[in-house]
Amino acid sequence: MSQITYSSVPAWARPGDLVETTTPTPTGSSYLLVGVGDVADALGRWEADLPPLVTTRIHGDADTAADLLAGALAEATVGVRVWIVADAGAALRLRAVAVNAGLEDDEIEVMTTDSESQAEADVFCSHCRSVTRVRAVIDDVIPCAGCRRDLLVYHHVSRRTGQYLGFMVDAETAQPLSTGEEVQL
């Protein structure tokens, strides 16, 4: 039995879970609507459904949106809500920005746009501490961009970084490297 139900992976980022497509309930005094990819329609629908409040719309690639969101949250006041529409990997990164700015889960709404089985995600290597951005899902095995070990994408996501945990898939059976020996590709 999979342990994903008891993991740190949010329900909206779990493979096979249903994606919520409704407009979140407005509970804040201001809103940051954040989108990554082809989501202008969803952002427009959300904006139209909000009461006349202070609303900021952020739209772009994941890295640009994360930078703009961090800047907007640095200027935000009490009562701000962040609504995110993006693929699961980008949504995890954007949620991490909001969490690091001090927002709680009930102040963040996420709608994922994943139409394919694999989304681009960040995987943290527990061996060399590098981060690999790759199209993968939980339980996939990917090569680490830093140490080239084969990493298992584990069902743990850091709230602080939005990254999945990756560790050497055959760590229990692999032979240790000799001093000065490098991993061969």
RODO-2510 file (C-alpha; in nm, 4 decimals, decimal comma):
residues 185
     n   res          X          Y          Z
     1     m     0,0000     0,0000     0,0000
     2     s     0,1297     0,3435    -0,0927
     3     q     0,2107     0,5811     0,1880
     4     i     0,1280     0,8896    -0,0204
     5     t    -0,1894     0,9479     0,1815
     6     y     0,0313     1,0115     0,4853
     7     s     0,2980     1,2087     0,3027
     8     s     0,3790     1,5782     0,2788
     9     v     0,2667     1,5917    -0,0850
    10     p    -0,0435     1,8158    -0,1048
    11     a    -0,3572     1,6435    -0,2330
    12     w    -0,3590     1,8627    -0,5452
    13     a    -0,0054     1,7444    -0,6390
    14     r    -0,0672     1,3717    -0,5917
    15     p    -0,0837     1,1586    -0,9048
    16     g    -0,4320     1,0450    -0,9962
    17     d    -0,6182     1,2815    -0,7618
    18     l    -0,8980     1,4919    -0,9033
    19     v    -0,8230     1,8536    -0,9897
    20     e    -1,0561     2,1167    -0,8421
    21     t    -1,1756     2,3511    -1,1171
    22     t    -1,4066     2,5840    -0,9247
    23     t    -1,3353     2,9336    -0,8076
    24     p    -1,2087     2,9428    -0,4482
    25     t    -1,4201     3,1150    -0,1849
    26     p    -1,3051     3,4761    -0,1360
    27     t    -1,2008     3,5195     0,2285
    28     g    -0,9307     3,7856     0,2103
    29     s    -0,8979     4,1603     0,1909
    30     s    -0,6639     4,1461    -0,1110
    31     y    -0,5603     3,8828    -0,3637
    32     l    -0,2527     3,7806    -0,5575
    33     l    -0,3643     3,5738    -0,8569
    34     v    -0,0638     3,3806    -0,9867
    35     g    -0,0544     3,1806    -1,3096
    36     v     0,2052     2,9800    -1,4969
    37     g     0,1473     2,8662    -1,8531
    38     d    -0,1666     2,8989    -2,0636
    39     v    -0,3963     2,9990    -1,7756
    40     a    -0,5144     3,3501    -1,8682
    41     d    -0,8773     3,2296    -1,8861
    42     a    -0,8686     3,0866    -1,5335
    43     l    -0,7056     3,4023    -1,3966
    44     g    -0,9651     3,6187    -1,5716
    45     r    -1,2509     3,4054    -1,4377
    46     w    -1,1124     3,4283    -1,0836
    47     e    -1,0635     3,8035    -1,1117
    48     a    -1,4194     3,8523    -1,2432
    49     d    -1,5650     3,6463    -0,9559
    50     l    -1,3909     3,8475    -0,6833
    51     p    -1,5628     4,1340    -0,5077
    52     p    -1,4094     4,4748    -0,5837
    53     l    -1,0960     4,4361    -0,3748
    54     v    -0,7277     4,4943    -0,4290
    55     t    -0,6190     4,2283    -0,6799
    56     t    -0,2778     4,1793    -0,8378
    57     r    -0,2347     3,9467    -1,1317
    58     i     0,1007     3,7715    -1,1830
    59     h     0,1503     3,5609    -1,4954
    60     g     0,4619     3,4162    -1,6559
    61     d     0,7019     3,1242    -1,6373
    62     a     0,7531     2,9583    -1,2982
    63     d     1,0761     3,1369    -1,2074
    64     t     0,9496     3,4825    -1,3064
    65     a     0,6184     3,4261    -1,1285
    66     a     0,8037     3,3139    -0,8136
    67     d     1,0187     3,6291    -0,8141
    68     l     0,7174     3,8566    -0,8721
    69     l     0,5158     3,6759    -0,6041
    70     a     0,7986     3,7147    -0,3504
    71     g     0,8142     4,0871    -0,4243
    72     a     0,4373     4,1307    -0,3981
    73     l     0,4242     3,9383    -0,0701
    74     a     0,7022     4,1546     0,0739
    75     e     0,4691     4,4527     0,0282
    76     a     0,1472     4,2717     0,1279
    77     t    -0,0595     4,3422     0,4364
    78     v    -0,2654     4,1206     0,6646
    79     g    -0,5543     3,9545     0,4830
    80     v    -0,3776     3,8812     0,1546
    81     r    -0,4705     3,5561    -0,0185
    82     v    -0,2674     3,3819    -0,2882
    83     w    -0,4505     3,1872    -0,5582
    84     i    -0,2247     2,9795    -0,7844
    85     v    -0,3057     2,8092    -1,1143
    86     a    -0,0128     2,6135    -1,2616
    87     d     0,1190     2,2654    -1,3230
    88     a     0,1932     2,0757    -1,0002
    89     g     0,5700     2,1355    -1,0058
    90     a     0,5377     2,5123    -1,0559
    91     a     0,2542     2,5260    -0,8021
    92     l     0,4769     2,3596    -0,5406
    93     r     0,7496     2,6223    -0,6010
    94     l     0,4973     2,9083    -0,5825
    95     r     0,3364     2,7679    -0,2677
    96     a     0,6851     2,7517    -0,1113
    97     v     0,7325     3,1234    -0,1844
    98     a     0,4024     3,2008    -0,0100
    99     v     0,4805     2,9757     0,2879
   100     n     0,8236     3,1363     0,3290
   101     a     0,6541     3,4774     0,3312
   102     g     0,4475     3,3643     0,6301
   103     l     0,1184     3,2567     0,4713
   104     e    -0,0712     2,9600     0,6122
   105     d    -0,2296     2,6836     0,4040
   106     d    -0,5778     2,8340     0,4412
   107     e    -0,4505     3,1559     0,2806
   108     i    -0,3266     2,9731    -0,0318
   109     e    -0,5498     2,8135    -0,2960
   110     v    -0,4067     2,5984    -0,5746
   111     m    -0,5579     2,4707    -0,8973
   112     t    -0,3307     2,2473    -1,1037
   113     t    -0,3343     2,2299    -1,4812
   114     d    -0,1614     1,8965    -1,5285
   115     s    -0,3106     1,7260    -1,8281
   116     e    -0,0230     1,4847    -1,8652
   117     s     0,1076     1,2231    -1,6261
   118     q     0,4419     1,3940    -1,5671
   119     a     0,4936     1,7540    -1,4619
   120     e     0,8222     1,9382    -1,4367
   121     a     0,9333     1,9253    -1,0751
   122     d     1,2392     2,0019    -0,8649
   123     v     1,4060     1,7036    -0,6962
   124     f     1,6515     1,7612    -0,4103
   125     c     1,9385     1,5096    -0,3959
   126     s     1,9961     1,3975    -0,0385
   127     h     2,3526     1,2939    -0,1313
   128     c     2,5065     1,5982    -0,3020
   129     r     2,2377     1,8574    -0,2157
   130     s     2,1893     1,9644    -0,5791
   131     v     1,8465     2,0227    -0,7299
   132     t     1,7417     1,8607    -1,0568
   133     r     1,4488     2,0047    -1,2522
   134     v     1,2942     1,7184    -1,4459
   135     r     0,9647     1,5831    -1,5808
   136     a     0,8833     1,3082    -1,3328
   137     v     0,6245     1,1712    -1,0949
   138     i     0,6561     1,0079    -0,7559
   139     d     0,8423     0,6738    -0,7678
   140     d     1,0216     0,7612    -1,0949
   141     v     1,3982     0,7145    -1,1062
   142     i     1,5922     1,0113    -1,2444
   143     p     1,9635     1,0942    -1,2828
   144     c     2,0888     1,3587    -1,0396
   145     a     2,2250     1,6664    -1,2177
   146     g     2,4990     1,6949    -0,9534
   147     c     2,6358     1,3524    -0,8622
   148     r     2,4699     1,1464    -1,1407
   149     r     2,3298     0,8926    -0,8961
   150     d     1,9983     0,7344    -0,9928
   151     l     1,7495     0,9020    -0,7585
   152     l     1,4101     0,7739    -0,6554
   153     v     1,1577     1,0609    -0,6527
   154     y     1,0165     1,0047    -0,3055
   155     h     0,6703     1,1003    -0,1788
   156     h     0,7986     1,3859     0,0363
   157     v     0,7828     1,7552    -0,0573
   158     s     0,9526     2,0320     0,1372
   159     r     0,7065     2,3095     0,2265
   160     r     1,0006     2,5510     0,2454
   161     t     1,1436     2,4790    -0,1019
   162     g     0,8661     2,3013    -0,2955
   163     q     1,1132     2,0264    -0,3887
   164     y     1,0631     1,6507    -0,3845
   165     l     1,3154     1,4428    -0,1921
   166     g     1,5366     1,2204    -0,4045
   167     f     1,7690     0,9498    -0,2798
   168     m     1,9814     0,6815    -0,4408
   169     v     1,7447     0,4112    -0,5586
   170     d     1,9792     0,1213    -0,4829
   171     a     2,1596     0,2687    -0,1808
   172     e     2,1270    -0,0545     0,0182
   173     t     2,2921    -0,2689    -0,2498
   174     a     2,5310    -0,0337    -0,4329
   175     q     2,9025    -0,0573    -0,3720
   176     p     3,0582     0,2557    -0,2157
   177     l     3,2907     0,4622    -0,4319
   178     s     3,6632     0,4487    -0,3615
   179     t     3,8345     0,7707    -0,2621
   180     g     3,8779     0,9856    -0,5728
   181     e     3,6577     0,7606    -0,7890
   182     e     3,3863     0,9326    -0,9907
   183     v     3,0426     0,8067    -1,0875
   184     q     3,0429     0,6912    -1,4529
   185     l     2,7584     0,7957    -1,6801
***
